[in-house]
Amino acid sequence: AVTGKVEARSGGVNENLATGGIEVRAESLRILSESETPPFPIEENSKTKEELRLKYRFLDLRRPDIQRNLMMKSQVATLTRKFFAEEGFLEVETPILGKSTPEGARDYLVPSRVHPGSFYGLPQSPQLFKQILMVAGMEKYFQIARCFRDEDLRADRQPEFTQLDMEMSFIDEDDIMTLTENLIAYVFKNALGKELQVPFGRMTWDDAMDQYGSDKPDLRFGMKLVNMNQALEGTQFKVFKDIIEKGGLVKAINVKGYSAIPRRELDGLVDFVGIYGAKGLAWIIVNEDGSIKSPIAKFFSEEEMKRILETGKAEKGDVLLFVADKNPLVVAAALGALRLEMGKRLNLIDPDKLAFTWVVKFPMFEYSEEEHRYVAMHHPFTSPCDEDVDKLLTDPGHVYAKAYDMVLNGVEIGGGSIRIHDRTVQNKVFEAIGLTDEQAQEKFGFLLNAFEFGAPPHGGLAFGLDRLIMLMAKRPSIRDVIAFPKTQSAVDVMSQAPNIVDEKQMRELHIRSTVVKKEKEE
């Protein structure tokens, strides 16, 4: 603590400091608290290894960039509450200790002391309770809710996270999408000073997968996927011919002006697409003089090559990269990821651009090879499109849902759906995913019981608040916008959680660990 006079700096202004134009002529000084030397520099955008920063998170949080992130998060939460209050929404808290209803990621379980052998499940989302609030007549609900999922982590996932949750009655998809567009526009204007153009564009899930190979397409650059099946009709090139005859797909992307790509980089791209299940990568280079360079060119006639180049809009200096597979989802995943990778390598992605879109009309189900049954792509309370209800039990693979995701720069920031409010339709959905009446009652009985007393048509949406702030703050990981995050192995290295508890606590909870404790080395 310093007492003295603040004066203009006598030795010249230091333009690199915010306080570079002043100095304090000290008259007294008192040490309030002694400090050890910090293990790393407390500075903007520290290059210190993340694990060390997270171990000393109380020091890492002093960094100006991290503090700005948390300030923005607080501001966005305040703006959100103001927006929903003005729209007539009620903020209602839902339970953290609830029933385990795993239908997707694993639940975190909490053993009950007073009910031996029973467990609470931490909520993956407030889904069931917010639907019950609609049955209860709340009509407009929102909550900034804590959610928990026991799943493998990555840069934009955490075992516990914050969700901006909302639900409304007597609405349709357009009502929800318009409201949430206005919310995002309001937040971006007041938190970042950016004016967003609403309404956002929309594309179906089928179109997103067909053109971008992803249900969360990054629209900041082009390079769309091109279907080559028609151009290759009648080809004698065995690899492509066999796949097309088996009902598969051959697709390509055109990397404009990259004909000078080194061969070793092309070989590396073969390994890259292999990560996503592709068995290989074919390529055709159109040299600057118009000649063709490709190991597969010899298999095509002059007319076939002309059709291929025209379909791919390949000009002098371009490279066509092909992925083929009998499974269209493999082609989408591999070529979609390759598109993003080439966009990064060629600096085609403008980091300052905000490309919003809605992806709508998702498939209702996806087939699980592991479980040998259809499972809900979103959750089993998503309403099927009206025209597809009759196909729920006869052709579930071609049923589409009233589901919608908001996507920003290739990241899903929010998603929701119109819910099922008709008990007959709900029973058909349960049957389609292989749930018996008894199993459905066991898992979701309290919601189904509520539906017996009249449920209004309703729907909603949830934003991943941490993920949204990550994008607004232009950070590479949501760990940069969470005060006390976990590592990729779900460990808090600062507080050393999770940890071993003593036998007394275990006995009180009527549980026993099967893990053999390692003896401490002397």
C-alpha positions in Angstrom: 0.0 0.0 0.0 1.6 3.3 -1.1 0.7 6.8 0.1 2.0 9.6 -2.0 1.3 12.1 -4.9 0.4 11.1 -8.4 2.4 13.2 -10.8 3.1 13.4 -14.5 6.0 11.2 -15.4 9.3 13.2 -15.4 11.4 10.8 -17.4 9.1 10.7 -20.5 5.9 8.8 -21.3 6.1 5.0 -21.6 3.5 4.3 -24.4 3.6 0.6 -23.8 1.9 1.0 -20.4 -1.6 2.1 -19.6 -0.1 4.1 -16.6 3.0 5.1 -18.6 2.2 8.8 -18.3 2.2 9.0 -14.5 4.3 8.1 -11.5 3.7 8.1 -7.8 6.1 10.0 -5.5 5.9 7.7 -2.5 5.8 9.1 1.0 5.1 5.8 2.8 4.9 2.1 1.9 3.4 -0.9 3.7 3.5 -4.6 2.7 0.0 -6.1 3.0 0.9 -9.7 2.0 4.1 -11.4 1.1 4.2 -13.6 -2.1 6.4 -16.3 -3.4 7.8 -15.8 -6.9 5.0 -17.0 -9.3 5.9 -20.2 -11.2 5.2 -18.5 -14.5 4.8 -14.9 -15.8 1.3 -13.4 -15.1 0.9 -11.9 -18.6 -1.5 -11.6 -21.5 -1.8 -14.8 -23.7 0.8 -16.7 -21.6 2.7 -19.4 -23.5 3.1 -21.5 -20.3 1.9 -25.1 -20.5 -1.8 -25.4 -19.7 -1.3 -28.1 -17.0 1.0 -25.7 -15.0 -1.4 -22.8 -15.5 -4.4 -25.0 -14.3 -2.4 -26.2 -11.3 -1.9 -22.6 -10.3 -5.3 -21.4 -11.6 -5.6 -18.8 -8.9 -2.6 -17.1 -10.5 -3.7 -17.8 -14.1 -7.0 -16.1 -13.4 -5.0 -12.8 -12.7 -4.2 -12.7 -16.4 -6.0 -9.8 -18.1 -7.2 -11.9 -21.1 -8.8 -14.6 -18.8 -10.4 -11.9 -16.7 -11.9 -10.3 -19.8 -13.4 -13.7 -20.8 -15.0 -14.1 -17.4 -16.3 -10.5 -17.4 -17.8 -11.1 -20.8 -19.5 -14.3 -19.6 -21.0 -12.5 -16.6 -22.2 -9.7 -19.0 -23.8 -12.2 -21.4 -25.6 -13.9 -18.5 -26.9 -10.5 -17.3 -28.0 -9.5 -20.8 -29.7 -12.9 -21.2 -31.7 -12.5 -18.1 -32.8 -9.0 -19.1 -33.8 -10.2 -22.6 -35.9 -13.1 -21.3 -37.5 -11.0 -18.5 -38.7 -8.4 -21.1 -40.1 -11.3 -23.2 -42.2 -12.5 -20.2 -40.1 -15.6 -19.3 -39.9 -17.1 -15.8 -36.5 -18.2 -14.5 -37.1 -21.6 -12.8 -34.5 -23.8 -11.2 -34.6 -27.5 -11.8 -33.0 -30.3 -9.6 -29.4 -31.2 -9.7 -30.0 -34.4 -7.8 -32.4 -36.3 -10.0 -33.1 -39.7 -11.5 -30.5 -41.3 -13.7 -32.0 -41.5 -17.2 -29.0 -42.3 -19.5 -29.9 -41.9 -23.2 -26.8 -40.6 -24.8 -23.7 -39.7 -22.7 -23.1 -41.5 -19.3 -24.6 -40.0 -16.2 -22.6 -38.9 -13.2 -24.0 -40.9 -10.3 -24.3 -39.8 -6.6 -24.9 -42.6 -4.0 -27.6 -42.0 -1.5 -26.8 -42.4 2.2 -30.4 -42.6 3.4 -31.5 -45.0 0.6 -28.9 -47.8 0.5 -28.1 -49.0 -3.0 -29.9 -46.1 -4.7 -28.2 -43.3 -6.7 -29.1 -39.9 -7.9 -28.1 -38.9 -11.5 -26.7 -35.5 -12.2 -28.6 -33.9 -15.1 -27.2 -34.0 -18.6 -29.8 -31.2 -19.2 -33.0 -30.0 -17.6 -34.9 -31.6 -20.5 -37.6 -33.7 -18.6 -38.2 -31.1 -15.9 -38.6 -28.2 -18.4 -41.2 -30.3 -20.3 -43.0 -30.9 -17.0 -43.0 -27.1 -16.4 -44.9 -26.8 -19.7 -47.5 -29.3 -18.5 -47.6 -27.2 -15.3 -48.6 -24.2 -17.3 -45.4 -22.1 -17.0 -45.6 -21.4 -20.7 -42.3 -19.5 -20.9 -39.4 -20.9 -19.0 -35.6 -20.2 -19.0 -32.7 -21.1 -16.9 -28.9 -20.7 -16.8 -28.4 -24.3 -15.8 -25.4 -26.5 -14.7 -25.2 -29.8 -16.7 -23.0 -32.9 -16.3 -21.9 -35.5 -18.8 -19.5 -38.3 -18.2 -18.0 -38.4 -21.7 -14.6 -38.2 -23.3 -13.4 -34.6 -23.5 -12.1 -32.4 -26.2 -11.3 -28.7 -26.6 -15.0 -27.6 -26.5 -16.2 -30.1 -23.9 -16.2 -30.3 -20.1 -17.7 -32.8 -17.7 -19.7 -29.9 -16.2 -20.8 -27.0 -18.2 -23.4 -24.2 -18.3 -26.4 -24.3 -20.5 -28.7 -21.5 -21.4 -32.0 -23.4 -21.5 -35.5 -22.3 -22.6 -38.9 -23.8 -23.4 -42.2 -22.4 -24.6 -45.8 -23.6 -25.1 -48.1 -23.1 -28.1 -45.4 -22.3 -30.5 -43.7 -23.8 -33.7 -40.2 -23.9 -35.0 -40.3 -20.4 -36.5 -41.3 -18.9 -33.2 -38.4 -20.4 -31.3 -35.9 -19.6 -34.1 -37.0 -16.0 -34.4 -36.8 -15.5 -30.6 -33.4 -17.0 -30.2 -32.0 -15.1 -33.3 -33.2 -11.9 -31.6 -31.5 -13.0 -28.3 -28.2 -13.6 -30.0 -28.4 -10.4 -31.9 -29.1 -8.5 -28.7 -26.2 -10.2 -26.9 -23.7 -9.6 -29.7 -24.7 -5.9 -30.0 -24.5 -5.1 -26.3 -21.5 -7.3 -25.4 -19.3 -6.9 -28.6 -20.9 -3.9 -30.3 -21.5 -6.1 -33.4 -24.7 -5.7 -35.5 -26.0 -9.1 -36.7 -28.2 -9.5 -39.7 -31.4 -11.5 -38.8 -33.0 -13.7 -39.8 -30.1 -16.2 -40.2 -30.0 -18.5 -43.2 -31.4 -22.0 -43.0 -30.4 -25.3 -44.6 -31.6 -28.9 -44.1 -29.5 -31.5 -42.5 -29.4 -33.4 -45.9 -28.1 -30.3 -47.7 -25.5 -29.6 -45.0 -24.1 -33.1 -45.2 -24.2 -33.1 -49.0 -22.5 -29.8 -49.5 -20.2 -29.5 -46.4 -19.9 -33.1 -45.0 -21.0 -31.8 -41.6 -24.2 -30.9 -39.7 -22.3 -27.9 -38.3 -20.9 -26.4 -41.5 -18.4 -23.6 -41.5 -19.7 -21.1 -44.0 -16.8 -18.6 -43.9 -15.4 -20.1 -47.1 -16.6 -22.1 -50.1 -15.0 -25.4 -51.3 -18.3 -27.3 -51.2 -18.3 -31.1 -51.7 -19.2 -32.2 -55.2 -21.0 -35.4 -56.1 -19.1 -37.2 -58.8 -21.3 -40.2 -59.3 -23.1 -38.9 -62.4 -19.8 -37.7 -64.0 -18.4 -41.2 -63.4 -21.4 -43.1 -64.8 -20.1 -46.0 -66.9 -16.5 -45.6 -65.8 -14.3 -48.7 -65.9 -12.0 -47.4 -63.1 -12.6 -50.4 -60.8 -12.4 -48.6 -57.4 -15.0 -46.0 -58.3 -17.1 -48.4 -60.4 -17.5 -50.9 -57.5 -18.4 -48.3 -55.0 -21.0 -46.7 -57.2 -22.6 -50.1 -58.1 -22.9 -50.8 -54.4 -24.9 -47.7 -53.9 -22.0 -45.7 -52.5 -20.7 -42.2 -53.2 -17.7 -40.6 -54.9 -17.2 -37.0 -53.9 -14.6 -34.4 -54.4 -13.5 -30.9 -53.3 -11.8 -28.4 -55.5 -8.8 -26.8 -53.9 -8.4 -23.7 -56.1 -4.9 -22.6 -57.1 -3.1 -25.3 -55.2 -1.6 -27.3 -58.1 1.9 -26.8 -56.7 1.0 -29.0 -53.7 4.1 -31.2 -52.8 3.7 -34.9 -53.3 4.6 -35.5 -49.6 1.7 -33.3 -48.6 -0.7 -35.3 -50.8 0.6 -38.5 -49.2 0.0 -37.0 -45.7 -3.6 -36.2 -46.7 -4.2 -39.9 -47.4 -3.4 -40.6 -43.7 -5.5 -37.6 -42.7 -8.7 -38.9 -44.3 -8.0 -42.3 -42.9 -8.7 -41.0 -39.4 -12.3 -40.5 -40.5 -12.7 -44.0 -42.0 -11.8 -43.3 -45.6 -9.8 -46.1 -47.2 -7.9 -43.8 -49.6 -7.7 -40.4 -51.3 -7.5 -39.9 -55.1 -6.3 -36.7 -56.7 -6.2 -34.9 -60.0 -4.0 -31.9 -60.5 -4.7 -29.4 -63.4 -1.3 -27.8 -64.1 -0.9 -24.2 -65.1 -0.3 -25.2 -68.7 -3.6 -27.2 -68.7 -2.0 -30.7 -68.5 -3.3 -33.3 -66.1 -1.2 -34.9 -63.4 -2.8 -37.8 -61.5 -2.1 -41.5 -60.8 -5.7 -42.3 -61.8 -5.8 -40.3 -65.1 -4.8 -43.3 -67.2 -8.1 -45.0 -66.2 -10.3 -42.4 -67.8 -11.1 -41.5 -71.4 -10.6 -38.0 -72.6 -14.4 -37.5 -72.5 -14.6 -38.9 -68.9 -11.8 -36.6 -67.8 -13.6 -33.6 -69.4 -16.8 -34.5 -67.5 -14.9 -34.9 -64.2 -13.2 -31.5 -64.5 -16.4 -29.8 -65.6 -18.4 -31.3 -62.7 -15.6 -30.2 -60.2 -15.3 -26.8 -61.9 -11.5 -27.5 -62.1 -9.5 -24.9 -63.9 -5.8 -24.4 -64.5 -3.9 -24.5 -61.2 -6.6 -26.4 -59.3 -6.5 -29.7 -57.4 -9.5 -32.2 -57.1 -9.4 -34.4 -54.1 -11.6 -37.5 -54.1 -13.0 -39.7 -51.4 -15.1 -42.8 -52.2 -16.9 -45.2 -50.0 -20.1 -47.4 -49.9 -21.1 -45.6 -46.7 -22.1 -42.0 -47.5 -21.4 -41.0 -43.9 -17.7 -42.0 -44.2 -17.4 -39.8 -47.4 -19.1 -36.9 -45.6 -16.9 -37.2 -42.5 -13.6 -37.6 -44.3 -14.2 -35.0 -47.1 -15.8 -32.6 -44.7 -12.8 -32.7 -42.3 -10.4 -32.4 -45.3 -12.3 -29.3 -46.5 -11.8 -27.7 -43.1 -8.1 -28.7 -43.1 -7.4 -27.3 -46.5 -9.3 -24.1 -45.6 -6.9 -23.7 -42.6 -3.8 -24.5 -44.6 -4.6 -22.0 -47.3 -5.8 -19.3 -44.9 -9.2 -19.2 -46.4 -11.0 -18.7 -43.0 -11.5 -15.1 -41.9 -11.2 -15.2 -38.0 -13.2 -12.0 -37.8 -16.2 -13.2 -39.9 -19.4 -14.3 -38.2 -21.2 -16.9 -40.3 -24.5 -18.0 -38.6 -26.9 -20.5 -40.0 -29.6 -22.9 -38.9 -29.5 -26.6 -39.7 -33.0 -27.9 -39.7 -35.0 -31.1 -40.4 -32.6 -33.6 -38.8 -33.1 -37.4 -39.2 -35.2 -38.6 -36.3 -33.1 -41.7 -35.7 -29.6 -43.1 -36.4 -28.7 -46.8 -36.5 -26.4 -48.0 -33.7 -24.2 -50.9 -35.0 -23.1 -51.5 -31.4 -26.7 -51.9 -30.0 -28.2 -53.2 -33.3 -31.1 -50.8 -33.1 -32.2 -47.3 -34.0 -31.5 -44.6 -31.4 -32.8 -41.1 -31.2 -30.4 -38.6 -32.9 -31.3 -35.9 -30.4 -33.5 -37.4 -27.7 -36.7 -39.5 -27.7 -39.0 -36.6 -27.0 -38.2 -34.8 -30.3 -41.3 -34.6 -32.5 -41.2 -36.2 -35.9 -42.3 -34.2 -38.9 -46.1 -34.5 -39.4 -45.7 -36.2 -42.8 -43.4 -38.8 -41.4 -45.4 -40.0 -38.3 -46.8 -43.0 -40.3 -43.2 -44.2 -41.0 -42.1 -44.4 -37.4 -42.5 -48.2 -37.2 -42.3 -49.1 -40.8 -39.4 -47.0 -42.1 -37.6 -45.3 -39.1 -34.5 -44.6 -41.2 -36.4 -42.1 -43.3 -38.3 -40.2 -40.6 -37.3 -36.6 -40.1 -37.6 -34.5 -36.9 -38.7 -31.0 -36.0 -35.2 -30.4 -34.8 -32.9 -27.4 -35.4 -29.4 -26.4 -34.5 -27.9 -22.9 -34.6 -24.3 -23.0 -36.0 -21.7 -20.3 -35.8 -18.4 -20.7 -37.8 -18.6 -24.4 -37.9 -19.5 -24.9 -34.2 -23.0 -25.9 -32.9 -23.8 -23.2 -30.3 -27.4 -24.3 -29.6 -30.0 -26.8 -30.5 -33.5 -27.8 -29.8 -36.7 -29.2 -31.2 -40.5 -29.2 -31.0 -41.4 -31.9 -28.5 -43.9 -34.7 -28.6 -47.0 -33.9 -26.6 -49.2 -36.7 -28.0 -48.8 -39.9 -25.8 -49.7 -42.1 -28.8 -46.8 -40.7 -30.9 -44.5 -40.9 -27.9 -45.3 -44.6 -27.5 -44.5 -45.2 -31.2 -41.1 -43.4 -30.8 -40.2 -45.6 -27.8 -41.2 -48.7 -29.8 -39.0 -47.5 -32.8 -35.9 -47.3 -30.5 -36.7 -50.7 -28.9 -38.0 -49.5 -25.6 -40.9 -51.6 -24.1 -43.7 -49.9 -22.2 -42.1 -51.1 -18.9 -38.6 -49.8 -19.9 -40.1 -46.4 -20.9 -42.0 -46.2 -17.6 -38.9 -47.1 -15.6 -36.7 -44.5 -17.4 -39.2 -41.6 -17.9 -42.2 -42.5 -15.9 -42.6 -39.2 -14.1 -42.7 -37.3 -17.5 -45.1 -39.8 -19.0 -47.4 -39.6 -16.0 -47.5 -35.8 -16.3 -48.5 -36.2 -20.0 -51.6 -38.2 -18.9 -53.0 -34.9 -17.6 -52.8 -33.0 -20.8 -49.6 -31.5 -22.3 -49.7 -28.4 -24.4 -47.7 -28.3 -27.7 -44.3 -27.1 -26.7 -40.7 -26.8 -27.8 -37.4 -25.2 -26.8 -33.7 -24.8 -27.4 -30.5 -24.8 -25.3 -27.3 -22.9 -25.9 -23.9 -24.1 -24.6 -23.0 -20.8 -22.9 -19.3 -21.7 -22.4 -19.0 -22.6 -26.1 -20.8 -19.4 -27.1 -18.4 -17.2 -25.0 -15.4 -19.2 -26.4 -16.4 -18.0 -29.9 -17.2 -14.5 -28.9 -13.9 -14.2 -27.1 -12.0 -15.9 -30.0 -10.5 -18.5 -27.7 -9.4 -22.0 -28.9 -10.8 -23.8 -25.8 -13.8 -23.5 -23.4 -11.3 -23.9 -20.6 -10.3 -20.3 -21.2 -13.8 -19.1 -20.4 -14.4 -21.3 -17.3 -13.0 -20.1 -13.9 -12.1 -23.6 -12.7 -12.1 -26.1 -15.6 -11.1 -29.7 -15.7 -8.3 -31.1 -17.9 -8.9 -33.4 -20.9 -8.8 -36.3 -18.5 -11.5 -34.7 -16.3 -9.2 -33.7 -13.5 -9.0 -30.5 -11.5 -5.2 -30.3 -11.0 -5.6 -27.3 -8.7 -7.9 -28.9 -6.1 -6.9 -32.5 -7.0 -10.4 -33.7 -7.8 -11.4 -36.5 -8.2 -9.8 -38.0 -5.2 -9.9 -41.1 -3.0 -12.3 -40.8 0.0 -11.9 -42.6 3.3 -13.5 -45.9 4.2 -15.8 -44.3 6.7 -17.4 -42.1 4.0 -17.7 -45.2 1.8 -19.5 -47.2 4.5 -21.9 -44.4 5.2 -22.9 -44.5 1.5 -23.2 -48.3 1.5 -20.6 -48.6 -1.3 -17.2 -50.3 -1.7 -14.5 -49.6 -4.3 -13.1 -52.5 -6.4 -9.9 -50.5 -7.1 -6.9 -51.8 -5.2 -5.1 -48.9 -3.6 -1.4 -48.7 -4.5 0.9 -48.9 -1.6 2.9 -45.7 -1.1 6.6 -46.1 -1.8 8.8 -45.5 1.2 
